[in-house]
Structures are given as C-alpha cells and as structure tokens.
C-alpha cells in the first residue's frame, strides 16, 4: 500500500472540529471554547461543525455525523480534522463513509484516539491516508513533556521527516483536572514515574541484545479495534502489501457498506501494492533513506508491522478475550513488535492487565513493550498509522522513530 501523507499544516490553514462520536456537554463547554481559542491564537482557522451536541452519547444522528465528517475529510480547504474527544459508538459511522471518495481526495490529517481509533484505522487501511493517533481537541492546550511530541509537531513536520519519541519517565497516576473549575489548565499533574517495560519472555528481555525492529505502524484502542478486526474495516494485512492470500473478501472488494466502501475507487490508491522500506527487520540499521525506501517484498501479506494497542477501561479478563479475538482475526499477523499503552484499567481477581496481554499475545514470539504512552493515561505519545516505525531497545536507550515515508 502506498501511504499518502497530508501536506504539512501551517498557520492560516483551517482545522475542522466535529464529534463523530460523543459531543460536548455544558459542564465542559468552557474547556472546548478554550481549546478552540488556543488553536486560533496560534494562527489557525477553526471551522466548527454542527455535530457537537453532548446531550446524549452521540453528537447527532449517525447520517448527520457521517456526512459532516465526510465533508470535512474531502474539503480541500480543511487541512486537519480533530474531534473534541472519543466516545462509545463511532463504529456506526463506518458503513456510511464513502472511503472511495476519501481516497480520491487530497489527504488531510485526522487526529484522535479512544473511540476515534475506530475511524482512524479504517481510514489508513482503506484509503492509504496516514492518520494521527494519540490526543484530541480537549487535551490540545496541555503542555507536552519532552521527548514526546504534540499533534501539531507531527502535523507540521516536513514531508519525509523522521520523528523520534521516548518515554518522559512521568505520567498522571491519579485523578483528572476539573475543566468546569479551570477550563484553561495547561499543566498535568505528574504524580507517577516509570518508563517502558519489556513484558515478553524473550531471552533478550533485559535489552542487552541491542534490539532494532522496523515495520509499518498500526493500532488503536483494544475495546474498539476488537470490533473491526477481521472485518473489511480492520484488516491490517492491507499495510503488509495486500489483503492477504487467505482473505477472499479483502480490501478493494465490492459490497463493503452502503456508501461504496471497498468499491473500485479504493483500489485507485494502490491498495494491495507494496512500497515498504527495505530495512532488515530485527537487525540494527542506520537512519539512511535507503533503509526506509524501495520494495521490501511485493508478496501479499509480506511486510512487517509494529502494532500498538491500549486498554481504555475494561478489566483484564475482558481485555484478554478481546485480544484473543483480534489475534484470531489476523490483526497481529506480521507483527515484529507489540506496543501496549499504559492503562489504569483494573486487573481481574485472577489476572492482571500484563497477564491478559501475555495470555493472548505471548506466543507471538515478538517483543512486547508495556507502559508506552499511547493509551488513556497522560501524557500521550503520537502514533502515525501507516508510518514506517523503528523501535530501538538497548540497555542504554529505548525509543520509537516514525518516518513519514
């Protein structure tokens, strides 16, 4: 699959704000207004959609939400789309989005996480657009601790840029800011410490082996990704050079959704062709362009993946069940590493969250890195779906590079 990146965002560009899932209630409207003003103060035009109501669990009826998101994604004047936050049932939009029309349009940045990952992943897998996972509008005014990047850092990066992020060593272990009391708060309370952890049972789990792994980046929230894994909206094999020889109803086939998702128009973005980097997966490599360009392997399903997942709030047994389902659906096929977001979700009486991951994914035989900042616990590490990832884990340092190629 040829990954297409939006042109870099710059001041003067229009950022669209719509709520494909949950809208904004009166109690946090002050924070919403502040976040919009924050963007405008930095030189961006902000276009507010009509689908923002927070009265119930969705901002508007499904057809209205789908139409507004579709319009913003295909409007050449809108250079980024960011929802206020996630929600519960963004999955209901998927049959009503015309992915062929999106694929034919100039790419724009779609930003979000949590329930919004239900939309981000299909956008990348079905259109070839890179999408940006890891934050939302309401969190945008917060200062981001180094060496993490803000979503604007990523969206304004130059074409072909390589972005490096690592754990800042701090996180928010308890509580949330009351935006009703202070809607302008910009500093998180970092009351937790700790970095990334290897939890797999590999011989080199201590990192002394000098691990370097590369692959296309893809993933999202476990509770939502499990609902699309194995469907035409969640076949990660599309990023591996095709829909997979064993998937007879792969990306590009007819009949996926009433709005033409998976129609012939999708294939115009070269879904199924391979343009993966030629990096030696699992071996040390330098940062030269030759390590990330050219053909890795044109066979369907041949390219490597770095898969990230994160538990929003379900107990360990539920997460274990969902991860098993995702694995059976082929979601982790081709993974050379799995990154697991830090979570505050509860353990179960007989299983911890770490044990849930290992029960479902331990036999993959790949490095599994836990407590990555790609979950619901602040701060947030930005993941670019479709980017070429390079995970480095040594005794001295651990980091993730993502190249926009």
C-alpha positions as CSV (number, residue, x, y, z in Angstrom):
1,X,0.0,0.0,0.0
2,X,1.3,3.4,-0.9
3,X,0.9,5.6,2.2
4,X,-0.2,9.2,1.5
5,X,0.7,11.9,3.9
6,X,-1.2,15.3,4.2
7,X,1.0,18.3,3.4
8,X,2.4,19.9,6.5
9,X,-0.1,22.0,8.4
10,X,0.8,25.7,8.7
11,X,-0.7,28.8,10.3
12,X,-3.6,30.1,8.2
13,X,-4.8,26.6,7.5
14,X,-8.3,25.5,8.5
15,X,-8.8,22.9,11.2
16,X,-12.2,21.2,11.2
17,X,-13.8,20.3,14.6
18,X,-16.6,17.7,14.6
19,X,-17.7,15.0,17.0
20,X,-18.1,11.7,15.1
21,X,-18.9,10.0,18.4
22,X,-19.6,11.9,21.7
23,X,-20.3,15.7,21.8
24,X,-19.5,18.3,24.3
25,X,-21.8,18.8,27.4
26,X,-22.4,22.1,29.1
27,X,-20.2,21.3,32.0
28,X,-17.1,21.2,29.8
29,X,-18.1,23.8,27.2
30,X,-15.6,26.3,28.7
31,X,-12.8,23.9,28.0
32,X,-14.0,23.3,24.5
33,X,-14.1,27.1,23.8
34,X,-10.6,27.5,25.3
35,X,-9.2,24.7,23.1
36,X,-10.6,26.3,20.0
37,X,-9.2,29.7,21.0
38,X,-5.9,28.1,21.7
39,X,-5.7,27.0,18.1
40,X,-6.8,30.3,16.8
41,X,-4.2,32.2,18.8
42,X,-1.6,30.1,17.0
43,X,-2.8,31.3,13.7
44,X,-5.2,28.5,12.6
45,X,-8.7,29.0,11.3
46,X,-11.1,26.7,13.1
47,X,-14.3,25.5,11.4
48,X,-16.9,24.3,13.9
49,X,-19.3,21.6,12.7
50,X,-22.9,21.2,13.6
51,X,-22.4,17.7,15.2
52,X,-21.1,18.7,18.6
53,X,-24.1,18.3,21.0
54,X,-23.3,16.5,24.2
55,X,-26.9,15.7,25.4
56,X,-26.5,12.0,24.8
57,X,-23.8,9.5,23.9
58,X,-23.6,10.7,20.3
59,X,-23.4,14.2,19.0
60,X,-26.1,13.8,16.3
61,X,-27.9,11.0,14.3
62,X,-25.5,8.7,12.5
63,X,-26.1,10.0,9.0
64,X,-25.5,13.6,10.1
65,X,-22.3,12.7,11.8
66,X,-21.1,10.7,8.8
67,X,-22.0,13.4,6.4
68,X,-20.2,16.1,8.3
69,X,-17.0,14.0,8.8
70,X,-17.1,13.1,5.1
71,X,-17.4,16.7,4.1
72,X,-14.5,17.8,6.2
73,X,-12.3,15.0,5.1
74,X,-12.9,15.7,1.4
75,X,-12.9,19.6,1.6
76,X,-9.6,20.8,0.2
77,X,-9.8,23.9,2.5
78,X,-9.8,21.7,5.7
79,X,-6.3,20.6,6.4
80,X,-6.9,18.7,9.7
81,X,-9.9,17.3,11.5
82,X,-9.8,16.9,15.2
83,X,-12.8,15.7,17.4
84,X,-13.3,17.1,20.9
85,X,-12.7,13.6,22.3
86,X,-13.8,10.0,21.8
87,X,-17.0,8.3,22.9
88,X,-18.7,5.0,22.6
89,X,-20.1,4.1,19.2
90,X,-18.1,5.6,16.4
91,X,-18.4,2.2,14.7
92,X,-21.9,3.1,13.5
93,X,-20.3,5.6,11.0
94,X,-18.2,3.1,9.1
95,X,-20.9,1.8,6.7
96,X,-21.8,5.4,5.8
97,X,-18.4,6.8,5.0
98,X,-17.6,6.8,1.3
99,X,-14.0,5.6,1.5
100,X,-13.6,5.7,-2.3
101,X,-14.3,9.5,-2.3
102,X,-12.0,10.0,0.6
103,X,-9.2,8.0,-1.1
104,X,-9.7,10.2,-4.2
105,X,-9.3,13.4,-2.2
106,X,-6.1,15.2,-1.1
107,X,-5.2,13.7,2.3
108,X,-5.9,15.7,5.4
109,X,-4.8,14.9,9.0
110,X,-7.4,13.0,11.0
111,X,-6.5,13.2,14.7
112,X,-7.9,11.5,17.8
113,X,-7.8,8.4,20.0
114,X,-10.0,6.1,22.1
115,X,-13.3,5.6,20.1
116,X,-11.9,7.8,17.3
117,X,-9.4,5.0,16.6
118,X,-12.4,3.1,15.2
119,X,-12.3,5.6,12.3
120,X,-8.6,6.3,12.1
121,X,-7.5,2.7,11.4
122,X,-10.0,2.0,8.6
123,X,-9.1,5.4,7.0
124,X,-5.5,4.2,6.8
125,X,-6.2,0.6,5.8
126,X,-8.8,1.5,3.1
127,X,-7.5,4.8,1.7
128,X,-3.8,4.7,2.3
129,X,-4.0,8.0,4.3
130,X,-1.7,8.3,7.3
131,X,-3.8,9.1,10.4
132,X,-2.7,10.5,13.8
133,X,-3.5,8.7,17.0
134,X,-2.8,9.9,20.5
135,X,-4.7,13.1,21.5
136,X,-7.8,15.1,21.0
137,X,-9.0,18.7,20.9
138,X,-9.8,19.0,24.6
139,X,-6.2,17.9,25.6
140,X,-4.5,20.1,23.0
141,X,-3.8,23.0,25.3
142,X,-1.8,20.9,27.7
143,X,2.0,21.2,27.6
144,X,3.7,18.0,26.3
145,X,6.7,16.7,28.2
146,X,9.9,16.1,26.2
147,X,10.8,13.9,24.4
148,X,7.2,13.4,23.4
149,X,5.7,15.5,20.6
150,X,2.4,17.3,20.3
151,X,0.0,16.5,17.5
152,X,0.8,19.9,15.9
153,X,4.5,18.9,16.0
154,X,3.7,15.9,13.9
155,X,1.1,17.6,11.6
156,X,3.5,20.5,10.8
157,X,6.5,18.2,10.2
158,X,8.3,18.3,6.8
159,X,7.5,15.6,4.2
160,X,9.6,12.5,4.8
161,X,10.5,13.6,8.3
162,X,11.7,11.1,10.9
163,X,10.1,11.8,14.3
164,X,11.7,10.3,17.5
165,X,9.8,9.9,20.7
166,X,10.6,8.1,24.0
167,X,9.2,7.9,27.5
168,X,9.4,11.1,29.5
169,X,9.5,8.9,32.7
170,X,6.5,10.6,34.2
171,X,2.7,10.1,33.9
172,X,-0.5,11.0,35.6
173,X,-1.2,8.2,38.0
174,X,-4.4,9.5,39.6
175,X,-7.2,12.0,39.1
176,X,-8.3,14.3,36.3
177,X,-8.4,18.1,36.0
178,X,-11.8,19.6,36.6
179,X,-12.4,21.7,33.5
180,X,-15.5,23.1,35.0
181,X,-13.5,24.8,37.7
182,X,-10.5,25.7,35.5
183,X,-11.1,25.3,31.7
184,X,-7.8,26.8,30.8
185,X,-5.5,24.4,32.7
186,X,-2.4,23.6,30.7
187,X,-0.2,21.6,33.1
188,X,-0.9,18.0,34.0
189,X,0.0,16.7,37.5
190,X,2.8,14.2,37.0
191,X,2.4,12.0,40.1
192,X,3.6,8.8,38.6
193,X,7.1,7.7,37.4
194,X,8.4,4.9,35.3
195,X,9.2,4.2,31.6
196,X,8.6,1.4,29.1
197,X,8.8,-2.2,30.2
198,X,9.5,-5.4,28.3
199,X,7.0,-8.0,29.5
200,X,7.6,-10.7,26.9
201,X,9.5,-13.8,27.8
202,X,12.3,-13.4,25.2
203,X,15.8,-14.3,26.1
204,X,17.0,-10.7,25.5
205,X,14.2,-9.1,27.6
206,X,16.8,-7.1,29.5
207,X,17.6,-5.2,26.3
208,X,21.3,-6.2,26.2
209,X,20.8,-7.7,22.8
210,X,20.5,-4.4,21.0
211,X,17.0,-4.8,19.6
212,X,16.1,-2.8,16.5
213,X,12.8,-3.7,14.7
214,X,11.1,-1.9,11.8
215,X,7.6,-2.0,10.3
216,X,4.5,-0.1,9.4
217,X,2.8,1.3,12.4
218,X,-0.9,0.5,13.1
219,X,-3.2,0.0,16.1
220,X,-5.6,1.7,18.4
221,X,-7.9,1.1,21.4
222,X,-8.5,-2.6,22.2
223,X,-12.1,-2.1,23.1
224,X,-12.8,-0.5,19.7
225,X,-10.3,-2.3,17.5
226,X,-11.7,-5.6,18.5
227,X,-15.0,-4.6,16.9
228,X,-13.4,-4.1,13.5
229,X,-10.6,-6.7,13.5
230,X,-11.1,-9.2,10.7
231,X,-13.8,-7.1,9.0
232,X,-13.1,-5.1,5.8
233,X,-12.5,-2.1,8.1
234,X,-9.8,-3.7,10.2
235,X,-7.6,-5.9,8.1
236,X,-4.1,-4.9,9.0
237,X,-2.8,-7.1,6.2
238,X,-3.5,-4.2,3.8
239,X,-0.4,-2.5,5.3
240,X,1.7,-5.6,4.7
241,X,1.5,-5.4,0.9
242,X,-2.0,-6.7,0.3
243,X,-5.2,-8.0,2.0
244,X,-3.6,-11.4,2.4
245,X,-3.9,-14.6,0.3
246,X,-6.3,-16.1,2.8
247,X,-8.7,-13.2,2.8
248,X,-11.2,-13.7,0.0
249,X,-13.1,-10.5,0.9
250,X,-10.1,-8.3,1.2
251,X,-9.7,-4.6,0.8
252,X,-10.9,-3.5,-2.6
253,X,-13.7,-6.0,-2.9
254,X,-17.2,-4.9,-3.6
255,X,-20.1,-4.7,-1.2
256,X,-18.5,-3.2,1.9
257,X,-21.0,-0.8,3.3
258,X,-23.8,1.2,1.6
259,X,-21.6,4.2,0.8
260,X,-19.2,2.4,-1.6
261,X,-16.5,1.5,1.0
262,X,-14.3,-1.1,-0.7
263,X,-15.5,-0.2,-4.2
264,X,-13.3,0.1,-7.2
265,X,-12.4,3.7,-6.2
266,X,-10.5,2.5,-3.2
267,X,-8.1,0.4,-5.4
268,X,-7.1,3.7,-7.1
269,X,-4.9,4.4,-4.1
270,X,-2.9,1.2,-4.9
271,X,-4.4,-0.8,-2.0
272,X,-2.6,-4.1,-2.3
273,X,0.6,-2.8,-3.8
274,X,3.8,-2.8,-1.7
275,X,6.1,0.2,-1.1
276,X,7.6,-0.8,2.2
277,X,11.1,0.0,3.3
278,X,14.0,-2.3,2.7
279,X,15.2,-2.3,6.3
280,X,16.4,-5.5,7.8
281,X,13.7,-6.4,10.2
282,X,15.1,-7.4,13.6
283,X,18.7,-6.2,12.9
284,X,20.5,-3.0,13.6
285,X,20.2,-0.3,10.9
286,X,21.2,3.3,10.3
287,X,19.0,6.2,9.6
288,X,19.8,6.4,5.9
289,X,17.0,6.9,3.4
290,X,17.9,3.6,1.8
291,X,16.8,1.8,4.9
292,X,13.2,3.1,4.5
293,X,12.6,3.2,0.8
294,X,12.1,0.8,-2.1
295,X,10.4,-2.6,-2.1
296,X,10.7,-4.8,0.9
297,X,8.6,-7.7,-0.5
298,X,5.8,-7.4,-3.0
299,X,4.0,-10.6,-2.0
300,X,0.6,-10.1,-0.3
301,X,1.0,-10.0,3.4
302,X,4.8,-10.0,3.4
303,X,5.6,-6.7,5.1
304,X,6.3,-6.3,8.8
305,X,4.1,-4.3,11.3
306,X,4.7,-2.6,14.6
307,X,1.3,-2.9,16.3
308,X,0.2,-0.8,19.2
309,X,-2.8,-1.4,21.4
310,X,-4.2,0.1,24.6
311,X,-6.9,-0.8,27.1
312,X,-9.3,2.1,27.8
313,X,-11.0,0.8,30.9
314,X,-12.2,-2.8,30.8
315,X,-11.0,-5.4,33.3
316,X,-8.2,-7.8,32.5
317,X,-10.3,-10.8,31.6
318,X,-12.3,-8.7,29.1
319,X,-9.1,-7.3,27.6
320,X,-7.7,-10.8,27.3
321,X,-10.8,-12.0,25.5
322,X,-10.7,-9.1,23.1
323,X,-7.0,-9.5,22.3
324,X,-7.5,-13.2,21.6
325,X,-10.3,-12.3,19.2
326,X,-8.1,-9.7,17.5
327,X,-5.4,-12.3,17.1
328,X,-7.7,-14.9,15.7
329,X,-8.9,-12.3,13.2
330,X,-5.4,-11.8,11.9
331,X,-4.9,-8.3,13.4
332,X,-1.4,-9.2,14.7
333,X,-0.2,-11.2,11.7
334,X,3.1,-9.9,10.6
335,X,3.8,-8.1,13.8
336,X,7.5,-7.8,14.7
337,X,6.7,-6.0,18.0
338,X,3.6,-5.1,20.0
339,X,3.5,-1.8,22.0
340,X,1.0,-1.8,24.8
341,X,-0.3,1.5,26.2
342,X,-0.1,2.4,29.9
343,X,-3.5,1.8,31.4
344,X,-5.4,2.5,34.6
345,X,-7.9,-0.3,33.7
346,X,-8.5,-2.7,36.5
347,X,-7.0,-6.1,37.0
348,X,-9.4,-9.1,37.4
349,X,-9.3,-11.3,40.5
350,X,-7.3,-14.0,38.7
351,X,-5.5,-12.0,36.0
352,X,-3.5,-8.7,35.7
353,X,-3.5,-6.5,32.7
354,X,0.0,-7.6,31.9
355,X,-1.1,-11.3,32.1
356,X,-4.0,-10.6,29.8
357,X,-1.6,-9.3,27.1
358,X,0.7,-12.2,27.6
359,X,-2.1,-14.8,27.6
360,X,-3.3,-13.6,24.2
361,X,-0.1,-12.4,22.6
362,X,2.8,-14.0,24.4
363,X,3.1,-16.9,21.9
364,X,3.6,-14.5,19.0
365,X,7.2,-14.7,20.0
366,X,7.9,-11.0,19.4
367,X,8.9,-8.2,21.8
368,X,6.0,-6.8,23.8
369,X,6.7,-3.4,25.3
370,X,4.2,-2.2,28.0
371,X,3.6,1.2,29.6
372,X,4.0,3.0,26.3
373,X,2.4,6.5,26.4
374,X,-0.1,5.6,23.7
375,X,-3.1,5.0,25.9
376,X,-5.7,6.8,28.0
377,X,-3.1,7.7,30.7
378,X,-1.5,11.1,30.1
379,X,0.9,12.1,28.6
380,X,0.3,10.9,25.0
381,X,2.8,9.6,22.5
382,X,1.7,10.3,19.0
383,X,1.4,7.3,16.7
384,X,1.1,7.8,13.0
385,X,-0.8,5.0,11.4
386,X,0.9,4.0,8.2
387,X,4.3,5.5,9.1
388,X,7.5,3.5,8.9
389,X,8.4,2.7,12.5
390,X,11.7,1.9,14.0
391,X,11.7,0.5,17.6
392,X,15.1,0.6,19.4
393,X,15.5,-1.1,22.7
394,X,19.0,-1.4,24.2
395,X,20.4,-1.3,27.7
396,X,21.2,2.4,27.3
397,X,18.1,3.7,25.5
398,X,14.6,2.9,24.2
399,X,12.8,5.0,21.6
400,X,10.4,4.8,18.7
401,X,11.1,6.6,15.4
402,X,8.4,7.1,12.9
403,X,9.3,8.2,9.3
404,X,6.6,9.9,7.2
405,X,7.5,7.8,4.1
